[in-house]
Amino acid sequence: MLELMDLSCGYGSMQVVKHLDLAVDKGSVTAILGANGAGKSSLIMSLAGQVDIFSGSIFYRGEEITKSSPMERVRKGIALVPEGRRLFKSLTVKENLVVGGYTTDKDQAGQSMENVISIFPRLGERLNQKSGSLSGGEQQMLAIGRALMADPKLLMIDELSLGLMPKAVDTCYKAIEALNKEGLTILLVEQSTQRALAVSQSILVLESGNTVWQGSASEARKSSEMIDAILGLHDSEK
C-alpha cells in the first residue's frame, strides 16, 4: 500500500526525519512510536504533503506521490486525522463531516456519512451541535469521522489517545479495529506502547528522526522491555 525509500523530511533547513525506509502492507495497522520530538508527527505530515521532503521517495499503491499536492493525495485515498484534531469549531458536527467529504461526489458523501454515524452513534446524536462544544473524546471521534468522509484507502492518525479519557480511548480503538477488519489500511502515531502493540501488526520506533527499531508487533511484544527502554517510558506512562 505504502513504501517510503530513504525518506528525509523537515522544515526549512531543519531535517527532522532522516533516511527512513518503511513498507506498509495493504490491510495492516502500522504503529509509529517514539518519545516527544522523535519525528513521528513530521513523518506522518510529510505523507500528507504538509512537510517538506528533502530526499527520498514515497510510493502509494505503486505510484510515486513524492511531489503530489495534499489535495491530490486525498483524492488518491490518503486521509489524515491530525494531532489536536483541528476541527472547525464554529461549524456543527454535520458541517465538519460535509467538509471532510469535499473530494467525493454527493452519493459517496451521503454513504460515508451513514457509515461514520454507524461507527460513532454519538455523532449522530449531535449532528447539529457546534463541534467546539463537544467533549475531547467526541471531538476525536469527529476528527476520525471527518477523515473517513473522504472514503480513504489509507487512514493516518496522529496521536490517537493523546489527552483522552480511558473510555473515549476504548471507543476510538474499537472503531480502528473494526475499520481494519473491513480492510482499511491504518498508519497510527501513538505514545501508548501498550495500546499500539495490541492493535498493530507492524511497529516502527523513531528517536531523533532515526529508525531505532522496526519489525512485527509480535516480535515487539516479545521484547517490550527493549522498546520501553528506547522510548524512555515508565509503567505509569504505558
C-alpha positions in Angstrom: 0.0 0.0 0.0 2.7 2.5 1.0 6.5 2.4 0.6 9.0 5.0 1.8 12.5 4.8 0.4 15.4 6.8 2.0 12.9 9.5 3.1 14.2 12.6 4.8 11.9 15.5 5.6 11.7 18.6 7.8 11.0 22.3 8.0 13.1 24.9 6.2 16.7 23.9 6.7 15.9 21.6 9.7 15.9 17.9 8.8 13.7 16.1 11.3 13.3 12.6 9.8 16.4 11.0 8.3 16.8 8.4 5.6 13.8 6.4 6.6 12.6 3.2 4.9 9.2 1.8 5.6 6.8 -0.6 3.8 3.1 -0.7 4.9 1.1 -3.7 3.8 -2.4 -3.3 2.4 -5.0 -4.0 5.2 -2.5 -3.7 8.0 -2.1 -1.4 11.0 1.4 0.0 11.4 2.2 1.9 14.6 4.9 4.7 14.7 6.2 5.0 18.2 8.7 7.4 19.9 9.1 10.0 22.6 8.1 13.6 22.1 10.3 15.2 19.4 11.2 11.9 17.8 9.8 12.9 14.4 6.5 10.9 14.4 4.2 13.8 13.5 6.7 15.2 11.0 6.8 11.9 9.2 3.0 11.5 9.0 2.5 15.1 8.0 5.1 14.6 5.2 3.0 11.7 3.9 0.0 14.1 3.8 2.0 16.6 1.8 2.3 19.1 4.6 6.0 18.9 5.4 9.0 19.4 3.0 10.6 16.3 1.5 14.4 16.8 1.4 15.2 13.5 -0.3 13.9 10.0 -1.0 10.6 8.8 -2.4 7.0 8.0 -1.4 5.1 5.3 -3.3 1.4 4.8 -2.8 -0.2 1.7 -4.4 2.7 1.5 -6.8 2.6 5.2 -7.8 5.2 7.8 -6.8 3.5 10.6 -5.0 6.5 12.4 -3.5 5.6 15.6 -5.3 1.8 15.3 -5.2 -0.2 18.1 -3.6 -2.1 17.4 -0.4 -5.4 17.5 -2.3 -4.1 15.0 -4.9 -3.2 12.7 -2.1 -6.7 12.9 -0.5 -8.2 12.2 -3.9 -6.0 9.2 -4.3 -7.3 7.8 -1.0 -5.0 9.1 1.8 -6.7 10.8 4.7 -5.2 12.3 7.9 -6.5 12.7 11.4 -4.1 15.4 12.7 -2.8 15.8 16.2 -5.0 18.0 18.2 -8.0 17.2 15.9 -8.1 20.6 14.3 -11.8 20.7 13.8 -13.8 23.8 12.5 -15.1 24.5 16.0 -17.6 27.1 14.8 -19.2 24.6 12.5 -21.6 21.9 13.5 -20.8 18.2 13.6 -22.6 17.7 10.3 -20.9 20.6 8.7 -17.4 19.3 9.7 -18.3 15.9 8.2 -19.5 17.6 5.0 -16.2 19.4 4.7 -14.4 16.1 5.0 -16.2 14.7 2.0 -15.5 17.6 -0.3 -13.4 15.4 -2.7 -16.2 12.8 -3.2 -19.4 13.0 -5.1 -22.8 13.6 -3.4 -23.8 9.9 -3.4 -20.5 8.8 -1.9 -20.6 11.6 0.7 -24.1 10.5 1.8 -23.0 6.9 2.1 -19.8 7.9 4.0 -21.9 10.0 6.5 -24.1 7.0 7.2 -21.0 4.8 7.8 -19.5 7.4 10.1 -22.7 7.6 12.2 -22.9 3.8 12.4 -19.3 3.7 13.7 -19.8 6.6 16.1 -23.5 6.8 17.0 -22.7 9.6 19.4 -22.0 11.9 16.4 -25.4 11.1 15.0 -27.0 12.4 18.3 -25.0 15.7 17.9 -25.2 16.4 14.2 -26.5 20.0 14.8 -24.2 20.7 17.7 -21.2 23.0 17.3 -18.1 20.9 17.3 -16.3 23.3 19.7 -18.8 22.3 22.4 -18.1 18.6 22.2 -16.0 16.7 24.8 -12.4 15.7 23.9 -13.4 12.2 23.1 -16.3 13.3 20.9 -14.0 15.7 19.1 -11.6 12.8 18.3 -14.5 10.7 17.0 -15.5 13.6 14.8 -11.9 14.1 13.6 -11.8 10.4 12.6 -15.2 10.6 11.0 -14.2 13.7 9.0 -11.2 11.8 7.6 -13.4 8.8 6.8 -15.7 11.0 4.8 -13.0 11.1 2.1 -13.5 7.4 1.6 -9.8 6.6 2.2 -7.8 3.5 1.5 -5.1 4.6 3.8 -6.0 6.3 7.1 -3.3 8.1 9.1 -4.0 9.0 12.7 -1.6 11.3 14.7 -1.7 10.7 18.5 -5.0 8.9 18.7 -5.2 8.6 22.5 -3.5 11.9 23.5 -5.4 13.8 26.2 -8.4 11.5 26.1 -10.2 9.8 29.0 -9.8 5.9 29.0 -13.4 5.3 27.9 -13.0 7.6 24.9 -9.7 5.9 24.0 -11.5 2.5 24.2 -14.3 3.7 21.8 -11.8 5.1 19.3 -9.7 1.9 19.3 -12.7 -0.3 18.9 -13.5 1.8 15.8 -10.0 1.4 14.5 -10.1 -2.4 14.9 -13.5 -2.6 13.1 -12.3 -0.4 10.2 -9.2 -2.5 9.9 -11.2 -5.7 9.8 -13.1 -4.2 6.9 -9.8 -3.8 5.0 -8.8 -0.3 5.7 -5.0 0.2 6.0 -4.0 2.3 9.0 -0.9 4.2 9.9 -1.0 5.1 13.6 1.2 7.5 15.6 0.9 6.7 19.2 2.6 7.3 22.5 1.0 4.5 24.4 3.1 1.4 23.7 0.6 -1.0 25.2 -2.2 0.2 23.0 -0.1 0.2 19.9 1.1 -3.3 20.4 -2.4 -4.6 21.0 -3.8 -3.3 17.7 -0.9 -3.2 15.2 0.8 -5.8 13.0 3.9 -3.8 12.4 5.9 -1.3 14.6 8.4 1.5 13.8 10.3 3.2 16.6 11.8 6.6 16.0 14.4 8.5 18.0 15.6 12.0 16.9 14.3 11.3 13.4 16.2 8.0 13.1 14.8 4.5 12.9 15.9 2.6 16.0 13.7 -0.5 15.8 11.4 -1.9 13.2 9.6 -5.2 13.0 6.4 -7.1 13.6 4.2 -6.4 16.6 4.6 -10.0 17.7 8.4 -9.5 17.8 7.9 -6.2 19.7 5.7 -7.9 22.3 8.5 -10.4 23.0 10.9 -7.5 23.5 8.7 -4.9 25.1 11.3 -4.1 27.7 13.7 -3.1 24.9 11.1 -0.8 23.3 10.2 0.8 26.6 13.8 1.5 27.2 14.1 3.1 23.8 11.1 5.3 24.4 12.1 6.1 28.0 8.7 5.1 29.2 7.8 4.1 32.8 5.0 1.7 33.7 2.7 4.6 34.6 3.0 6.0 31.1 2.0 2.9 29.2 
